[in-house]
């Protein structure tokens, strides 16, 4: 039974540590999570401990409303918040292992 006091953001590191404990030879380039994991300690854990790139959408409830927002192009590609003419594109051409956490 899951403890109600433990939030999704609090479970993120525990879930990753458990995965790595049981699969210690796995190596990840990217870690994907939903916006409920948008907490600084989760980003730090992925970068510093897992040596991976976190891909976690920004949770609007945690955002500073004075910062510019990411836009969308006509092709539904996210655009740079500071220049809507710059599309953010996927540039990696090789297949890589990815963790999906939800």
C-alpha positions in Angstrom: 0.0 0.0 0.0 1.4 3.4 -1.0 2.0 5.9 1.7 -0.2 9.0 1.1 2.4 11.5 2.4 4.8 10.5 -0.4 4.1 12.6 -3.5 5.0 11.7 -7.1 8.0 14.1 -7.0 9.2 12.4 -3.8 8.9 8.9 -5.4 10.9 9.8 -8.4 14.4 9.3 -6.9 13.3 6.2 -4.9 12.0 4.6 -8.1 15.1 5.5 -10.1 17.4 4.2 -7.2 15.3 1.0 -7.1 15.6 0.5 -10.8 19.4 1.0 -10.8 19.8 -1.3 -7.8 18.2 -4.2 -9.6 19.7 -3.3 -13.0 23.1 -1.9 -12.1 24.5 -2.4 -15.6 21.8 -0.3 -17.3 23.1 3.0 -18.7 20.7 5.8 -19.7 21.3 8.9 -21.8 17.8 10.4 -21.1 15.2 10.0 -18.3 11.6 11.0 -19.1 9.0 11.9 -16.6 5.8 13.8 -16.5 5.3 17.3 -15.0 4.6 15.9 -11.5 8.3 15.3 -11.3 9.2 18.9 -12.1 11.3 19.5 -8.9 14.9 20.7 -8.7 16.2 17.7 -6.7 14.9 15.3 -9.4 16.8 17.2 -12.2 19.9 17.2 -10.0 19.6 13.5 -9.3 19.3 12.6 -13.0 22.2 14.8 -14.0 24.6 14.2 -11.1 23.9 10.6 -10.1 22.6 9.0 -13.3 24.8 11.1 -15.7 21.8 11.5 -18.0 19.6 14.3 -19.4 16.3 14.8 -17.7 13.3 15.4 -20.0 10.5 16.5 -17.7 7.8 19.0 -18.8 7.6 22.1 -16.7 4.7 22.0 -14.2 2.8 25.3 -14.6 2.1 25.4 -10.8 5.9 25.5 -10.2 6.6 28.1 -12.8 7.4 31.8 -12.5 4.7 33.6 -14.5 7.2 36.4 -15.4 9.3 34.0 -17.5 8.6 33.6 -21.2 6.6 30.5 -22.2 7.5 27.8 -24.8 5.4 28.2 -27.9 4.3 25.9 -30.7 4.9 26.1 -34.4 2.3 25.3 -37.0 3.7 21.8 -37.1 3.2 21.4 -33.3 7.0 21.6 -32.6 7.9 23.5 -29.4 9.6 26.8 -30.1 12.2 28.7 -28.1 10.6 30.9 -25.5 12.7 33.9 -26.5 12.4 33.5 -30.2 9.3 31.8 -31.6 11.0 31.4 -35.0 13.5 28.9 -33.5 12.0 25.4 -33.4 13.3 22.9 -30.8 14.2 19.8 -32.7 15.5 16.3 -31.8 19.1 16.1 -33.0 20.3 12.7 -31.8 20.5 10.1 -34.6 21.2 6.9 -32.7 18.9 4.8 -30.6 19.4 5.1 -26.9 17.9 3.6 -23.8 15.3 5.8 -22.1 13.6 5.5 -18.7 9.9 6.3 -18.7 8.6 7.2 -15.2 5.0 7.8 -14.6 
